[in-house]
Amino acid sequence: MSVEGPERFTGGCLCGAVQYKVRDEFRYAMNCHCSQCRRATGSAFKPFGGIERDKFTVATGAENLSIDGTPDSALSDTHWA
């Protein structure tokens, strides 16, 4: 992830199929220590954060994403495919 000015970050998935830009206005940031997150990262935790969709922009690779739940729902999750 790189900083693009004082309020925007850019990043993407490890394979490069998806690139994104996000405003630095996260509602929360946490570390999950569940067995699935430990397995996914190979470490003791997985950091993650939550932000409103309108502050998150997919720059490239939107066709490689899947959304679980209703896109406008607070309970939906976006995943790299």
Residue pairs with C-beta under 8 A, 6 or more apart in sequence:
1 9
1 10
1 11
2 9
2 10
2 11
3 9
4 10
4 21
6 24
7 23
7 24
7 25
8 21
8 22
8 23
8 24
9 21
9 22
9 23
9 24
10 19
10 20
10 21
10 22
10 59
11 19
11 20
11 22
12 18
12 19
12 20
12 61
13 61
13 64
13 80
17 61
17 64
17 80
17 81
18 58
18 60
18 61
18 62
18 64
18 65
18 80
19 58
19 59
19 60
19 61
20 56
20 57
20 58
20 59
21 56
21 57
21 59
22 51
22 55
22 56
22 57
23 51
23 55
23 56
25 51
25 52
25 55
26 49
26 50
26 51
27 49
27 50
27 51
27 52
28 49
28 50
29 47
29 48
29 49
29 50
30 47
30 48
30 49
31 45
31 46
31 47
31 48
32 45
32 46
32 48
33 44
33 45
37 45
37 46
38 44
38 45
38 46
40 46
53 71
53 72
58 65
64 80
64 81
65 78
65 79
65 80
65 81
66 78
66 79
66 81
67 76
67 77
67 78
67 79
68 76
68 77
68 78
68 79
69 75
69 76
69 77
70 76
